[in-house]
Each structure stands twice: as C-alpha cells, then as structure tokens.
C-alpha cells in the first residue's frame, strides 16, 4: 500500500514539474531592445517653405511672398542613452543638400525674384519613449540654412544676387523610429524650422533697403546604423 502511494506521488510530481517549468518561463519578461549607443545614417524628404521679401527700390515699396519648396537629402550622426524607465534621451546633428527654390514676379518693374535654400543643418536634443523596438520622440535645437535671393530685370537684362547669407534659427519636431534589425533602424520625422529675418545685402546700390525671412516645414525619412 505504501509503495503504491509512493509510486503515485512520483508520477504526480513528474507531471507537475514540466508544467511548473513552462509557467515559470512564461513569467520571465522578454528583454527589450536597447537604444543606447552611437548611430549614423542618411535621410531624404521634402520641404515646403515660406519667405517674405520687403524691398525698398528708392521709389515703390514691394512686399513679395515666395514659397520655396523641393527635395532635401543628407546625413545625420547622433547618440542615444536609454534610461531604466524606457525614456530615451540623446543628441543629433544633421546636414542636408537641398533643391528648395521659389520665384516671384514684380510686375511694376518687370522683374523676377528667385530664392534658393542650397543647404541646411541642425544640432538638436532628442527625447523619446521606447516601446520595445519602436520609439516615439520629440526633437528641437539650433538650425542653419544658406539662403540666396537673385534679382532679374527683364527689360534691362540686369541680374544680381541681392542676398547670400547663412541664416541661424531654431527647429522643432517629432517622429517615430523602428528597429527592424539588430543594428538598423528606420524613421519618419516632421520638423518646423524658423530661420529668422535678415537684411538684404544689395549689389552696387541696386536697392537702398530690404529684408527677407524664411521658415520651412519638412517631412523626412531616415535610415540609421547603430554601432
């Protein structure tokens, strides 16, 4: 009788142990992806801008609106630090070559104004929250862009660059980044940038006075390699 009870207890324990092991394994949380480290990558996208030009010709005053737009593309380098709370903080710098241009007419003097944002860049802080392999983040910092304004007179065939300057301003935005492989991430990001208002330089006394402002809305797609 005792032997039967002992044998039954062994069989019961044999059945219970695998079940307990499976339950214990199920209770162990899976490790989340770490966002900590250095990364570098490329980006491309589209920028739509708005530029106000005020021009004093010594006679009529002109207030022109130009909406430059076009493709952008470049590189970025950054570093992330993931905290125990899944908060991710970091810094990033980027540099873009742009095809962002616009044109406006001055009918009263039969002339054209053409604007170009040839390059832009920024140095920003980033803060986000990691949901395992996906991170939502906000970003903001200092932005710079080279902006030129060219004047073309149709009747006289006069052309002159009346503004060629690096504008310094600020940028802010938000994005979502996803780690689709051990060392690779992809992201989409929106940014608004305000590059401030600057005085038109003028050429040879072409215009006595004037100023120009620039801001842009960007949508960027990026690919990063994590070291």
MIBA-827529 format. One record per atom (N, C-alpha, C): residue in three letters; chain; atom name; x, y, z. Coordinates in pm, whole numbers, plus 50000, padded with zeros to 5 digits. Example, Ala and Ser with C-alpha at 12.3 -4.5 7.8 and 13.67 -1.06 7.14 Angstrom:
! MIBA-827529
(ALA A N (51319 49431 50780)),
(ALA A CA (51230 49550 50780)),
(ALA A C (51320 49670 50780)),
(SER A N (51285 49775 50708)),
(SER A CA (51367 49894 50714)),
(SER A C (51290 50003 50787)),
***
This chain:
! MIBA-827529
(UNK A N (50084 49880 50000)),
(UNK A CA (50000 50000 50000)),
(UNK A C (50088 50125 50000)),
(UNK A N (50191 50128 50085)),
(UNK A CA (50281 50241 50091)),
(UNK A C (50356 50258 49959)),
(UNK A N (50396 50142 49901)),
(UNK A CA (50467 50150 49773)),
(UNK A C (50378 50211 49667)),
(UNK A N (50249 50177 49665)),
(UNK A CA (50155 50233 49566)),
(UNK A C (50140 50383 49585)),
(UNK A N (50128 50424 49713)),
(UNK A CA (50116 50568 49738)),
(UNK A C (50241 50642 49694)),
(UNK A N (50361 50584 49720)),
(UNK A CA (50488 50647 49683)),
(UNK A C (50501 50656 49531)),
(UNK A N (50461 50549 49463)),
(UNK A CA (50469 50549 49315)),
(UNK A C (50375 50653 49257)),
(UNK A N (50255 50664 49313)),
(UNK A CA (50158 50763 49264)),
(UNK A C (50209 50904 49285)),
(UNK A N (50275 50928 49396)),
(UNK A CA (50328 51061 49425)),
(UNK A C (50437 51097 49326)),
(UNK A N (50522 50999 49289)),
(UNK A CA (50627 51025 49191)),
(UNK A C (50569 51064 49056)),
(UNK A N (50466 50989 49012)),
(UNK A CA (50401 51022 48884)),
(UNK A C (50337 51160 48888)),
(UNK A N (50277 51197 49001)),
(UNK A CA (50214 51328 49014)),
(UNK A C (50319 51439 49006)),
(UNK A N (50435 51415 49072)),
(UNK A CA (50542 51515 49068)),
(UNK A C (50600 51526 48928)),
(UNK A N (50612 51413 48859)),
(UNK A CA (50667 51415 48723)),
(UNK A C (50578 51494 48629)),
(UNK A N (50446 51486 48653)),
(UNK A CA (50354 51563 48570)),
(UNK A C (50352 51710 48606)),
(UNK A N (50378 51742 48732)),
(UNK A CA (50371 51880 48778)),
(UNK A C (50493 51962 48740)),
(UNK A N (50612 51898 48744)),
(UNK A CA (50735 51972 48721)),
(UNK A C (50743 52037 48583)),
(UNK A N (50713 51967 48470)),
(UNK A CA (50718 52035 48339)),
(UNK A C (50620 52152 48332)),
(UNK A N (50500 52130 48393)),
(UNK A CA (50401 52239 48390)),
(UNK A C (50453 52360 48466)),
(UNK A N (50518 52338 48579)),
(UNK A CA (50572 52447 48659)),
(UNK A C (50684 52519 48585)),
(UNK A N (50768 52438 48514)),
(UNK A CA (50878 52499 48440)),
(UNK A C (50826 52589 48329)),
(UNK A N (50722 52544 48257)),
(UNK A CA (50663 52623 48150)),
(UNK A C (50603 52751 48205)),
(UNK A N (50532 52739 48320)),
(UNK A CA (50471 52857 48380)),
(UNK A C (50577 52957 48425)),
(UNK A N (50687 52906 48479)),
(UNK A CA (50793 52996 48524)),
(UNK A C (50857 53068 48406)),
(UNK A N (50877 52993 48294)),
(UNK A CA (50935 53055 48175)),
(UNK A C (50844 53162 48119)),
(UNK A N (50713 53137 48127)),
(UNK A CA (50618 53235 48076)),
(UNK A C (50618 53363 48159)),
(UNK A N (50653 53352 48288)),
(UNK A CA (50652 53468 48375)),
(UNK A C (50778 53553 48361)),
(UNK A N (50885 53499 48297)),
(UNK A CA (51008 53576 48280)),
(UNK A C (50989 53676 48168)),
(UNK A N (51003 53805 48191)),
(UNK A CA (50981 53905 48087)),
(UNK A C (51089 53898 47980)),
(UNK A N (51051 53919 47856)),
(UNK A CA (51147 53920 47747)),
(UNK A C (51222 54052 47748)),
(UNK A N (51349 54045 47711)),
(UNK A CA (51432 54165 47711)),
(UNK A C (51392 54259 47599)),
(UNK A N (51388 54391 47628)),
(UNK A CA (51355 54491 47528)),
(UNK A C (51481 54532 47454)),
(UNK A N (51463 54583 47332)),
(UNK A CA (51575 54633 47255)),
(UNK A C (51634 54755 47323)),
(UNK A N (51767 54767 47322)),
(UNK A CA (51833 54881 47381)),
(UNK A C (51861 54985 47274)),
(UNK A N (51828 55111 47304)),
(UNK A CA (51852 55221 47212)),
(UNK A C (51981 55295 47243)),
(UNK A N (52055 55251 47344)),
(UNK A CA (52177 55320 47384)),
(UNK A C (52288 55299 47282)),
(UNK A N (52356 55409 47247)),
(UNK A CA (52472 55397 47160)),
(UNK A C (52479 55502 47051)),
(UNK A N (52590 55496 46979)),
(UNK A CA (52616 55587 46868)),
(UNK A C (52552 55534 46740)),
(UNK A N (52505 55626 46656)),
(UNK A CA (52447 55585 46528)),
(UNK A C (52477 55689 46421)),
(UNK A N (52470 55646 46296)),
(UNK A CA (52487 55736 46182)),
(UNK A C (52394 55689 46071)),
(UNK A N (52351 55782 45986)),
(UNK A CA (52258 55741 45881)),
(UNK A C (52238 55847 45775)),
(UNK A N (52139 55820 45691)),
(UNK A CA (52104 55910 45581)),
(UNK A C (51955 55944 45590)),
(UNK A N (51917 56053 45524)),
(UNK A CA (51776 56091 45522)),
(UNK A C (51743 56157 45388)),
(UNK A N (51615 56153 45353)),
(UNK A CA (51565 56224 45237)),
(UNK A C (51422 56266 45266)),
(UNK A N (51375 56367 45192)),
(UNK A CA (51239 56413 45218)),
(UNK A C (51202 56531 45132)),
(UNK A N (51105 56607 45181)),
(UNK A CA (51050 56720 45107)),
(UNK A C (51031 56837 45203)),
(UNK A N (51065 56957 45156)),
(UNK A CA (51049 57077 45237)),
(UNK A C (50961 57177 45163)),
(UNK A N (50866 57235 45235)),
(UNK A CA (50781 57342 45183)),
(UNK A C (50804 57465 45270)),
(UNK A N (50844 57576 45206)),
(UNK A CA (50882 57693 45283)),
(UNK A C (50795 57814 45256)),
(UNK A N (50819 57918 45335)),
(UNK A CA (50752 58047 45319)),
(UNK A C (50855 58156 45343)),
(UNK A N (50860 58252 45251)),
(UNK A CA (50959 58358 45260)),
(UNK A C (50894 58492 45225)),
(UNK A N (50910 58590 45313)),
(UNK A CA (50861 58726 45289)),
(UNK A C (50979 58815 45252)),
(UNK A N (50964 58888 45140)),
(UNK A CA (51067 58981 45097)),
(UNK A C (51010 59122 45095)),
(UNK A N (51072 59211 45170)),
(UNK A CA (51037 59353 45166)),
(UNK A C (51149 59427 45096)),
(UNK A N (51116 59499 44989)),
(UNK A CA (51218 59564 44907)),
(UNK A C (51185 59712 44891)),
(UNK A N (51283 59796 44926)),
(UNK A CA (51273 59941 44904)),
(UNK A C (51358 59974 44782)),
(UNK A N (51293 60011 44674)),
(UNK A CA (51365 60041 44550)),
(UNK A C (51408 60187 44541)),
(UNK A N (51381 60265 44643)),
(UNK A CA (51407 60407 44636)),
(UNK A C (51287 60484 44584)),
(UNK A N (51189 60409 44539)),
(UNK A CA (51062 60465 44492)),
(UNK A C (50951 60379 44547)),
(UNK A N (50895 60288 44464)),
(UNK A CA (50792 60197 44514)),
(UNK A C (50848 60100 44619)),
(UNK A N (50763 60062 44712)),
(UNK A CA (50797 59960 44810)),
(UNK A C (50726 59831 44771)),
(UNK A N (50798 59721 44774)),
(UNK A CA (50741 59593 44735)),
(UNK A C (50748 59495 44851)),
(UNK A N (50638 59426 44875)),
(UNK A CA (50633 59320 44975)),
(UNK A C (50593 59192 44902)),
(UNK A N (50691 59105 44878)),
(UNK A CA (50670 58984 44799)),
(UNK A C (50663 58863 44889)),
(UNK A N (50584 58765 44845)),
(UNK A CA (50577 58637 44914)),
(UNK A C (50626 58529 44819)),
(UNK A N (50725 58452 44863)),
(UNK A CA (50779 58341 44785)),
(UNK A C (50762 58214 44868)),
(UNK A N (50717 58109 44806)),
(UNK A CA (50700 57979 44874)),
(UNK A C (50795 57877 44815)),
(UNK A N (50922 57878 44856)),
(UNK A CA (51018 57782 44802)),
(UNK A C (50986 57641 44849)),
(UNK A N (51010 57544 44765)),
(UNK A CA (50986 57404 44801)),
(UNK A C (51076 57314 44718)),
(UNK A N (51092 57191 44763)),
(UNK A CA (51174 57096 44688)),
(UNK A C (51224 56982 44774)),
(UNK A N (51307 56898 44713)),
(UNK A CA (51360 56779 44779)),
(UNK A C (51480 56814 44866)),
(UNK A N (51497 56737 44972)),
(UNK A CA (51613 56750 45060)),
(UNK A C (51672 56612 45083)),
(UNK A N (51801 56608 45112)),
(UNK A CA (51866 56480 45141)),
(UNK A C (52000 56504 45206)),
(UNK A N (52039 56415 45298)),
(UNK A CA (52165 56435 45366)),
(UNK A C (52200 56324 45463)),
(UNK A N (52280 56359 45563)),
(UNK A CA (52333 56262 45659)),
(UNK A C (52308 56313 45801)),
(UNK A N (52309 56220 45898)),
(UNK A CA (52296 56255 46039)),
(UNK A C (52386 56167 46124)),
(UNK A N (52423 56219 46241)),
(UNK A CA (52505 56148 46338)),
(UNK A C (52451 56180 46476)),
(UNK A N (52436 56076 46560)),
(UNK A CA (52378 56102 46691)),
(UNK A C (52415 55998 46795)),
(UNK A N (52370 56023 46918)),
(UNK A CA (52393 55931 47030)),
(UNK A C (52269 55927 47117)),
(UNK A N (52227 55807 47156)),
(UNK A CA (52112 55787 47245)),
(UNK A C (52157 55724 47376)),
(UNK A N (52084 55756 47483)),
(UNK A CA (52102 55690 47613)),
(UNK A C (51964 55649 47664)),
(UNK A N (51942 55518 47678)),
(UNK A CA (51814 55469 47727)),
(UNK A C (51819 55454 47879)),
(UNK A N (51718 55512 47946)),
(UNK A CA (51710 55505 48091)),
(UNK A C (51632 55380 48133)),
(UNK A N (51632 55350 48264)),
(UNK A CA (51561 55232 48316)),
(UNK A C (51410 55243 48295)),
(UNK A N (51359 55364 48280)),
(UNK A CA (51215 55385 48265)),
(UNK A C (51170 55379 48118)),
(UNK A N (51261 55336 48028)),
(UNK A CA (51236 55334 47884)),
(UNK A C (51237 55473 47821)),
(UNK A N (51269 55574 47901)),
(UNK A CA (51293 55707 47846)),
(UNK A C (51426 55706 47772)),
(UNK A N (51428 55765 47653)),
(UNK A CA (51550 55772 47572)),
(UNK A C (51582 55919 47549)),
(UNK A N (51703 55959 47585)),
(UNK A CA (51747 56096 47560)),
(UNK A C (51871 56089 47471)),
(UNK A N (51893 56195 47393)),
(UNK A CA (52008 56192 47303)),
(UNK A C (52032 56325 47236)),
(UNK A N (52134 56327 47152)),
(UNK A CA (52169 56444 47072)),
(UNK A C (52191 56398 46928)),
(UNK A N (52166 56490 46835)),
(UNK A CA (52183 56457 46694)),
(UNK A C (52220 56581 46614)),
(UNK A N (52305 56565 46514)),
(UNK A CA (52339 56670 46418)),
(UNK A C (52313 56618 46278)),
(UNK A N (52263 56704 46190)),
(UNK A CA (52237 56664 46053)),
(UNK A C (52279 56773 45956)),
(UNK A N (52305 56734 45832)),
(UNK A CA (52341 56827 45725)),
(UNK A C (52274 56780 45598)),
(UNK A N (52206 56873 45528)),
(UNK A CA (52129 56838 45409)),
(UNK A C (52170 56925 45290)),
(UNK A N (52172 56862 45173)),
(UNK A CA (52182 56936 45048)),
(UNK A C (52041 56946 44990)),
(UNK A N (52002 57068 44950)),
(UNK A CA (51862 57092 44919)),
(UNK A C (51842 57141 44775)),
(UNK A N (51724 57105 44722)),
(UNK A CA (51678 57162 44597)),
(UNK A C (51553 57243 44622)),
(UNK A N (51559 57331 44723)),
(UNK A CA (51442 57407 44767)),
(UNK A C (51451 57547 44706)),
(UNK A N (51360 57578 44612)),
(UNK A CA (51367 57704 44540)),
(UNK A C (51227 57759 44515)),
(UNK A N (51220 57891 44490)),
(UNK A CA (51093 57956 44459)),
(UNK A C (51116 58080 44377)),
(UNK A N (51007 58134 44320)),
(UNK A CA (51018 58253 44236)),
(UNK A C (50894 58339 44251)),
(UNK A N (50913 58472 44243)),
(UNK A CA (50803 58567 44249)),
(UNK A C (50829 58678 44149)),
(UNK A N (50721 58731 44093)),
(UNK A CA (50733 58839 43995)),
(UNK A C (50707 58974 44059)),
(UNK A N (50774 59079 44004)),
(UNK A CA (50749 59218 44041)),
(UNK A C (50696 59287 43915)),
(UNK A N (50565 59281 43892)),
(UNK A CA (50510 59332 43765)),
(UNK A C (50539 59479 43740)),
(UNK A N (50543 59561 43844)),
(UNK A CA (50560 59705 43826)),
(UNK A C (50692 59741 43761)),
(UNK A N (50796 59658 43782)),
(UNK A CA (50927 59687 43723)),
(UNK A C (50972 59575 43629)),
(UNK A N (50878 59486 43592)),
(UNK A CA (50909 59375 43500)),
(UNK A C (51033 59299 43545)),
(UNK A N (51028 59249 43667)),
(UNK A CA (51144 59180 43723)),
(UNK A C (51098 59052 43794)),
(UNK A N (51194 58965 43822)),
(UNK A CA (51170 58840 43892)),
(UNK A C (51264 58830 44011)),
(UNK A N (51216 58767 44117)),
(UNK A CA (51299 58732 44232)),
(UNK A C (51301 58580 44245)),
(UNK A N (51420 58524 44250)),
(UNK A CA (51435 58379 44268)),
(UNK A C (51508 58352 44399)),
(UNK A N (51455 58259 44479)),
(UNK A CA (51517 58225 44607)),
(UNK A C (51561 58079 44605)),
(UNK A N (51672 58050 44677)),
(UNK A CA (51725 57914 44686)),
(UNK A C (51778 57887 44826)),
(UNK A N (51736 57775 44882)),
(UNK A CA (51796 57725 45006)),
(UNK A C (51885 57607 44967)),
(UNK A N (52015 57633 44956)),
(UNK A CA (52106 57535 44898)),
(UNK A C (52147 57425 44997)),
(UNK A N (52165 57461 45123)),
(UNK A CA (52196 57361 45225)),
(UNK A C (52135 57404 45358)),
(UNK A N (52117 57308 45446)),
(UNK A CA (52066 57335 45581)),
(UNK A C (52121 57230 45676)),
(UNK A N (52119 57263 45804)),
(UNK A CA (52168 57170 45904)),
(UNK A C (52115 57207 46041)),
(UNK A N (52134 57119 46137)),
(UNK A CA (52087 57146 46272)),
(UNK A C (52167 57067 46374)),
(UNK A N (52164 57115 46498)),
(UNK A CA (52218 57044 46614)),
(UNK A C (52106 57042 46718)),
(UNK A N (52059 56921 46754)),
(UNK A CA (51936 56911 46832)),
(UNK A C (51949 56813 46948)),
(UNK A N (51860 56831 47046)),
(UNK A CA (51838 56732 47150)),
(UNK A C (51717 56647 47112)),
(UNK A N (51716 56523 47158)),
(UNK A CA (51602 56434 47133)),
(UNK A C (51560 56370 47266)),
(UNK A N (51429 56350 47280)),
(UNK A CA (51375 56279 47397)),
(UNK A C (51259 56193 47349)),
(UNK A N (51261 56067 47387)),
(UNK A CA (51157 55977 47341)),
(UNK A C (51123 55870 47442)),
(UNK A N (51026 55788 47407)),
(UNK A CA (50986 55675 47490)),
(UNK A C (50988 55549 47404)),
(UNK A N (51058 55446 47453)),
(UNK A CA (51076 55322 47376)),
(UNK A C (50968 55220 47411)),
(UNK A N (50899 55172 47309)),
(UNK A CA (50807 55060 47321)),
(UNK A C (50874 54941 47254)),
(UNK A N (50966 54877 47328)),
(UNK A CA (51049 54769 47273)),
(UNK A C (51126 54821 47151)),
(UNK A N (51090 54774 47031)),
(UNK A CA (51165 54808 46911)),
(UNK A C (51119 54938 46844)),
(UNK A N (51021 55005 46900)),
(UNK A CA (50969 55128 46842)),
(UNK A C (50980 55242 46942)),
(UNK A N (51025 55357 46893)),
(UNK A CA (51040 55474 46980)),
(UNK A C (50970 55594 46919)),
(UNK A N (50888 55662 46998)),
(UNK A CA (50828 55790 46961)),
(UNK A C (50909 55899 47030)),
(UNK A N (50938 56007 46958)),
(UNK A CA (51027 56108 47016)),
(UNK A C (50991 56249 46969)),
(UNK A N (51041 56346 47045)),
(UNK A CA (51036 56486 47006)),
(UNK A C (51180 56536 46997)),
(UNK A N (51200 56645 46921)),
(UNK A CA (51335 56694 46900)),
(UNK A C (51331 56845 46880)),
(UNK A N (51441 56912 46915)),
(UNK A CA (51448 57056 46896)),
(UNK A C (51588 57107 46918)),
(UNK A N (51620 57220 46852)),
(UNK A CA (51752 57277 46870)),
(UNK A C (51780 57390 46773)),
(UNK A N (51907 57412 46745)),
(UNK A CA (51953 57520 46659)),
(UNK A C (51955 57472 46514)),
(UNK A N (51912 57560 46422)),
(UNK A CA (51911 57526 46280)),
(UNK A C (51980 57637 46201)),
(UNK A N (52040 57600 46087)),
(UNK A CA (52106 57696 45999)),
(UNK A C (52076 57659 45854)),
(UNK A N (52074 57761 45767)),
(UNK A CA (52050 57737 45625)),
(UNK A C (52114 57848 45544)),
(UNK A N (52171 57813 45431)),
(UNK A CA (52221 57912 45337)),
(UNK A C (52107 57951 45243)),
(UNK A N (52079 58081 45235)),
(UNK A CA (51964 58130 45158)),
(UNK A C (52011 58240 45064)),
(UNK A N (51975 58228 44936)),
(UNK A CA (52012 58328 44838)),
(UNK A C (51887 58385 44771)),
(UNK A N (51896 58513 44735)),
(UNK A CA (51789 58580 44661)),
(UNK A C (51854 58647 44539)),
(UNK A N (51807 58614 44421)),
(UNK A CA (51859 58669 44296)),
(UNK A C (51753 58756 44229)),
(UNK A N (51797 58870 44177)),
(UNK A CA (51710 58966 44109)),
(UNK A C (51737 58962 43959)),
(UNK A N (51629 58952 43879)),
(UNK A CA (51640 58952 43734)),
(UNK A C (51549 59061 43678)),
(UNK A N (51608 59159 43606)),
(UNK A CA (51531 59262 43537)),
(UNK A C (51512 59221 43392)),
(UNK A N (51386 59203 43352)),
(UNK A CA (51359 59156 43216)),
(UNK A C (51391 59262 43111)),
(UNK A N (51350 59389 43124)),
(UNK A CA (51378 59487 43018)),
(UNK A C (51527 59517 42999)),
(UNK A N (51602 59524 43111)),
(UNK A CA (51742 59565 43102)),
(UNK A C (51839 59447 43105)),
(UNK A N (51786 59326 43129)),
(UNK A CA (51870 59206 43138)),
(UNK A C (51973 59215 43251)),
(UNK A N (51941 59295 43353)),
(UNK A CA (52027 59305 43470)),
(UNK A C (51996 59189 43565)),
(UNK A N (52098 59125 43613)),
(UNK A CA (52080 59020 43715)),
(UNK A C (52182 59042 43826)),
(UNK A N (52140 59018 43946)),
(UNK A CA (52228 59039 44061)),
(UNK A C (52181 58955 44178)),
(UNK A N (52277 58906 44256)),
(UNK A CA (52247 58838 44382)),
(UNK A C (52237 58943 44491)),
(UNK A N (52118 58962 44544)),
(UNK A CA (52098 59067 44645)),
(UNK A C (52099 59012 44787)),
(UNK A N (52110 58880 44799)),
(UNK A CA (52119 58820 44932)),
(UNK A C (52184 58683 44920)),
(UNK A N (52287 58660 44999)),
(UNK A CA (52353 58530 45006)),
(UNK A C (52412 58518 45145)),
(UNK A N (52337 58455 45236)),
(UNK A CA (52375 58456 45376)),
(UNK A C (52331 58328 45445)),
(UNK A N (52406 58292 45547)),
(UNK A CA (52368 58180 45633)),
(UNK A C (52273 58230 45740)),
(UNK A N (52151 58180 45739)),
(UNK A CA (52051 58216 45839)),
(UNK A C (52062 58122 45959)),
(UNK A N (52057 58175 46078)),
(UNK A CA (52059 58096 46201)),
(UNK A C (51923 58110 46268)),
(UNK A N (51864 57997 46307)),
(UNK A CA (51733 58000 46372)),
(UNK A C (51714 57879 46461)),
(UNK A N (51593 57829 46465)),
(UNK A CA (51561 57715 46552)),
(UNK A C (51472 57617 46476)),
(UNK A N (51470 57494 46526)),
(UNK A CA (51388 57389 46466)),
(UNK A C (51329 57302 46575)),
(UNK A N (51209 57246 46550)),
(UNK A CA (51143 57156 46645)),
(UNK A C (51055 57059 46567)),
(UNK A N (51039 56940 46622)),
(UNK A CA (50956 56842 46552)),
(UNK A C (50936 56716 46633)),
(UNK A N (50887 56612 46565)),
(UNK A CA (50858 56484 46630)),
(UNK A C (50869 56374 46526)),
(UNK A N (50886 56251 46575)),
(UNK A CA (50899 56140 46482)),
(UNK A C (50878 56006 46549)),
(UNK A N (50881 55901 46467)),
(UNK A CA (50872 55762 46513)),
(UNK A C (50985 55684 46447)),
(UNK A N (51058 55609 46529)),
(UNK A CA (51171 55530 46479)),
(UNK A C (51152 55384 46518)),
(UNK A N (51184 55292 46425)),
(UNK A CA (51162 55149 46449)),
(UNK A C (51290 55071 46419)),
(UNK A N (51329 54984 46512)),
(UNK A CA (51445 54897 46493)),
(UNK A C (51398 54769 46425)),
(UNK A N (51429 54754 46297)),
(UNK A CA (51383 54638 46222)),
(UNK A C (51489 54528 46213)),
(UNK A N (51609 54554 46261)),
(UNK A CA (51717 54454 46267)),
(UNK A C (51806 54490 46384)),
(UNK A N (51907 54403 46414)),
(UNK A CA (51991 54424 46531)),
(UNK A C (52055 54562 46533)),
(UNK A N (52103 54609 46418)),
(UNK A CA (52176 54735 46415)),
(UNK A C (52116 54839 46321)),
(UNK A N (51997 54815 46271)),
(UNK A CA (51936 54905 46173)),
(UNK A C (51802 54958 46224)),
(UNK A N (51781 55088 46203)),
(UNK A CA (51652 55150 46236)),
(UNK A C (51605 55235 46118)),
(UNK A N (51474 55250 46106)),
(UNK A CA (51413 55338 46006)),
(UNK A C (51319 55433 46077)),
(UNK A N (51302 55553 46022)),
(UNK A CA (51219 55651 46092)),
(UNK A C (51152 55746 45993)),
(UNK A N (51047 55811 46042)),
(UNK A CA (50981 55920 45972)),
(UNK A C (50971 56036 46071)),
(UNK A N (50995 56158 46021)),
(UNK A CA (51006 56273 46110)),
(UNK A C (50947 56398 46044)),
(UNK A N (50878 56477 46124)),
(UNK A CA (50831 56609 46081)),
(UNK A C (50908 56715 46157)),
(UNK A N (50950 56823 46086)),
(UNK A CA (51020 56932 46152)),
(UNK A C (50972 57066 46098)),
(UNK A N (50956 57162 46188)),
(UNK A CA (50933 57302 46152)),
(UNK A C (51059 57380 46186)),
(UNK A N (51104 57464 46094)),
(UNK A CA (51226 57542 46116)),
(UNK A C (51199 57689 46085)),
(UNK A N (51243 57776 46173)),
(UNK A CA (51233 57920 46154)),
(UNK A C (51375 57976 46147)),
(UNK A N (51412 58027 46029)),
(UNK A CA (51548 58076 46007)),
(UNK A C (51561 58227 46022)),
(UNK A N (51459 58291 46076)),
(UNK A CA (51470 58432 46111)),
(UNK A C (51457 58527 45993)),
(UNK A N (51479 58656 46022)),
(UNK A CA (51469 58763 45923)),
(UNK A C (51603 58835 45914)),
(UNK A N (51649 58858 45791)),
(UNK A CA (51780 58918 45768)),
(UNK A C (51768 59032 45667)),
(UNK A N (51865 59123 45671)),
(UNK A CA (51870 59236 45579)),
(UNK A C (51924 59191 45443)),
(UNK A N (51859 59237 45337)),
(UNK A CA (51910 59212 45203)),
(UNK A C (52040 59290 45184)),
(UNK A N (52139 59224 45125)),
(UNK A CA (52270 59287 45114)),
(UNK A C (52275 59394 45006)),
(UNK A N (52198 59374 44897)),
(UNK A CA (52204 59469 44786)),
(UNK A C (52334 59454 44707)),
(UNK A N (52334 59497 44583)),
(UNK A CA (52454 59489 44500)),
(UNK A C (52467 59622 44425)),
(UNK A N (52575 59693 44451)),
(UNK A CA (52602 59817 44379)),
(UNK A C (52492 59920 44395)),
(UNK A N (52428 59925 44511)),
(UNK A CA (52323 60023 44533)),
(UNK A C (52196 59993 44454)),
(UNK A N (52178 59865 44416)),
(UNK A CA (52059 59828 44339)),
(UNK A C (51932 59858 44418)),
(UNK A N (51935 59825 44549)),
(UNK A CA (51822 59858 44637)),
(UNK A C (51875 59926 44762)),
(UNK A N (51812 60036 44803)),
(UNK A CA (51858 60104 44926)),
(UNK A C (51835 60021 45051)),
(UNK A N (51727 59944 45055)),
(UNK A CA (51694 59875 45179)),
(UNK A C (51605 59754 45148)),
(UNK A N (51600 59660 45243)),
(UNK A CA (51513 59544 45228)),
(UNK A C (51546 59437 45329)),
(UNK A N (51456 59343 45345)),
(UNK A CA (51482 59229 45433)),
(UNK A C (51408 59106 45383)),
(UNK A N (51450 58990 45434)),
(UNK A CA (51393 58863 45390)),
(UNK A C (51384 58769 45509)),
(UNK A N (51276 58692 45517)),
(UNK A CA (51257 58592 45622)),
(UNK A C (51236 58455 45557)),
(UNK A N (51256 58349 45635)),
(UNK A CA (51241 58213 45582)),
(UNK A C (51199 58118 45694)),
(UNK A N (51099 58035 45665)),
(UNK A CA (51065 57920 45751)),
(UNK A C (51024 57803 45663)),
(UNK A N (51039 57682 45715)),
(UNK A CA (51011 57563 45636)),
(UNK A C (50938 57457 45718)),
(UNK A N (50861 57375 45649)),
(UNK A CA (50801 57253 45703)),
(UNK A C (50863 57135 45628)),
(UNK A N (50924 57042 45703)),
(UNK A CA (50993 56928 45641)),
(UNK A C (50927 56797 45683)),
(UNK A N (50921 56703 45590)),
(UNK A CA (50892 56563 45621)),
(UNK A C (51011 56482 45574)),
(UNK A N (51071 56407 45666)),
(UNK A CA (51195 56335 45637)),
(UNK A C (51181 56186 45669)),
(UNK A N (51240 56105 45583)),
(UNK A CA (51252 55961 45606)),
(UNK A C (51399 55929 45625)),
(UNK A N (51430 55848 45727)),
(UNK A CA (51569 55822 45759)),
(UNK A C (51600 55675 45781)),
(UNK A N (51727 55642 45761)),
(UNK A CA (51779 55506 45786)),
(UNK A C (51907 55520 45865)),
(UNK A N (51916 55451 45981)),
(UNK A CA (52032 55463 46070)),
(UNK A C (52097 55328 46095)),
(UNK A N (52229 55331 46112)),
(UNK A CA (52306 55213 46153)),
(UNK A C (52359 55240 46293)),
(UNK A N (52331 55148 46385)),
(UNK A CA (52372 55163 46525)),
(UNK A C (52503 55087 46548)),
(UNK A N (52602 55157 46603)),
(UNK A CA (52734 55097 46626)),
(UNK A C (52739 55025 46760)),
***
